[in-house]
Amino acid sequence: MIRELQHDMGLRTAKDERSRQEFIAALRGHVLGPMADSMRRRFEEQHLPQLHRDTGKAPENGAQVHEQMQNDDYFRAYSAVRYNAQEMVFRSVIPAVDRQLDELNQRGRAIRNDRDIALDPSLDVPRNVANIDVHLAPGSYHSEYAADDVAAGAIYDNSINVFAFNQMGRNIDDIGWTMANYLRLKFPDFSPARILDCGCTVGHNTVPWKLTFPEADVHGIDVSAPVLRYAAARARGFDADVNFTQMNATAMQFDDNEFDVVFSSMFLHELPLKDIHLFLSEAFRVLKPGGLLLNMELPPNASLGPYDQFYLDWDSYYNNEPYYKTYRDQDNRDLCQRAGFARDRYREFVAPRYTYTNEATFRKEIETTPRFDEHTGTLTEDLRWYAFGSWK
Ligand SMILES: C[S@@+](CC[C@H](N)C(=O)[O-])C[C@H]1O[C@@H](n2cnc3c(N)ncnc32)[C@H](O)[C@@H]1O
């Protein structure tokens, strides 16, 4: 059963909508679990020997595996089910948001505190958000349908709850808990006073930073107004004092050396490469000397074997995520260096999910060197998160 969201911006869903959501969550669990396992076996038992016979060697990268798998019936069925499940995720929540939109907009306005949010109506929403329905979400993150609109935030929160089928945390916030606690446990003497989350959407992974470091001044920025309105109201439900500002992360309006931590999660793979460079340079500029850049992301292609590269790049080909593979083909240490960070200050790690693990195990696991495998960044019960960054 997928769990109800635990805050004051929750939706009322009809019984038939609930069961549709349960079905789609289970379908996604089936595609990403047993179907993905069968597809891998099929590749190993049939395609790999075939490729050896035809070319005398194994594929060298994910693109070659993709080329081989494109005509495989099982891969086509897998992709059709997964693509349709993705569309159905949104269809299973949009009617309820539509029905309650006036009330949600009013509730959002009543709950959020004006000092928690600063919107900039003059901001140009960049093309990576405005020109595509990102990961097939109708209206992307920024579309607005009424005054004080929170629709895109409500759609995102409720749809990701179905999408994640309970694998991303009680409030879809495990990434934030994992990253904040990694920092707390691994660097107990580092006590961040100002923390910035870039591309924060509805603040799923911003709020855990405030709850982990209650003394810190925590900020979230995003280019999309409706998700920020929703974020500010949602954060109140966790008693988290977070400032949300509409701002482009590639041209921040903060001064130099303002933050101890600049964080992002699942952000870079939705940016064109030129904007990744701009964002990282901005992160370097706004970080204090001794501060930390930390990006939770999908693991880089170079860290995985050809089949796992192919498997993760599915979204780039079939899920309206045009920048996904280009980002995953980068060398993250090179990206940081180009933005101004010293090469020897680079860090990367793979960590278990904090809210699914006890602290002793978590602590032990983060002492080890990163282990990249098919569970890194893939939504299954063995999921582990990857992150990289650098000290300034
Ligand atoms: C995949 S979501 C990030 C998810 C979020 N960090 C989380 O962990 O829940 C990408 C977000 O980045 C925002 N975005 C895209 N380009 C941006 C930019 N140049 N500056 C700031 N935000 C941006 C989008 O509006 C969207 O909300």
The ligand as a Gaussian input file, in Angstrom:
#p B3LYP/6-31G(d) Opt

LIG

0 1
 C       13.951000      16.795000     -10.648000
 S       13.490000      18.274000      -9.955000
 C       14.487000      18.313000      -8.505000
 C       13.950000      17.483000      -7.394000
 C       14.266000      17.983000      -6.014000
 N       15.615000      18.475000      -5.900000
 C       14.044000      16.883000      -5.000000
 O       15.031000      16.330000      -4.503000
 O       12.890000      16.579000      -4.720000
 C       14.236000      19.562000     -10.895000
 C       13.832000      20.964000     -10.412000
 O       14.782000      21.897000     -10.903000
 C       14.131000      23.090000     -11.268000
 N       15.015000      23.772000     -12.210000
 C       15.317000      23.453000     -13.478000
 N       16.230000      24.292000     -13.967000
 C       16.545000      25.159000     -12.979000
 C       17.462000      26.236000     -12.853000
 N       18.227000      26.620000     -13.877000
 N       17.541000      26.873000     -11.662000
 C       16.767000      26.501000     -10.603000
 N       15.882000      25.511000     -10.687000
 C       15.780000      24.828000     -11.838000
 C       12.800000      22.630000     -11.819000
 O       11.834000      23.671000     -11.778000
 C       12.479000      21.456000     -10.902000
 O       11.709000      21.878000      -9.823000

